Amino acid sequence: MIRTMLRVRARPGCEDAVESAWRTVAGRISALSGSLGQDLLLDVDDPRSRIVVTEWADRAALRDYQNGPLAARFAETVRPLCEPAGAGSYRVMRDPGGEGATVFVDVELTVPAARLAEFERGYPEVKARMARVPGYLREDLLREPGSDIYHIFAEWRGEAEFHRWIGDPAHARQEAGPIAPFLLDIRRRLFHAVADQEMSMHLVFGGVR
């Protein structure tokens, strides 16, 4: 499975227009061969920023979408609605082999190649421990291709439950256990799902070029 994450920042007053533009193509994109899932997330710290998360069966499926007419049409539609994309706006990550609005948390960490075996031994135990935490729903472990940067991309039932857990200084000892040494230098980002009143927002973004 391949996951892409694209950050786009709407021009002032264009946030709804960006989401509306997506709704005109969402269904057709989700029907493409190899499309596994898509989400549009709202950056909690920047209401004008959206994170486009897409999942594909393989690179061929992703490439077919990126080079196809739907991606081009959508990119042309939203280009005037968004600020120019920065150098770090687009990321591709690969599966290493999986009350309140749902929130997503992206934890970026570095796992040196020399310690990868140690991390891989400890991570399944930590994931099993997390399954018992109130409010926690699921997570995926992903790696940026060709690098030692990993992402733990987790889904929580609500922001309050996530902050209640993260606010407990003992949680690192209780749940992080075997991989705690890898979590000393991390980058954590919190996202809200952007939902339409009639459907769950599934979003694939062809790229703002």
Secondary structure by P-SEA (a helix, b strand, c coil): cbbbbbbbbbcccaaaaaaaaaaacaaaaaacccccbbbbbbccccccbbbbbbbcccaaaaaaaaacaaaaaaaaaacccccccccccbbbbbcccccccbbbbbbbbbbcccaaaaaaacaaaaaaaaccccccccbbbbbccccccccbbbbbccaaaaaaaaaccccccccccccccccccbbbbbbbbbbcccccbbbbbcccc
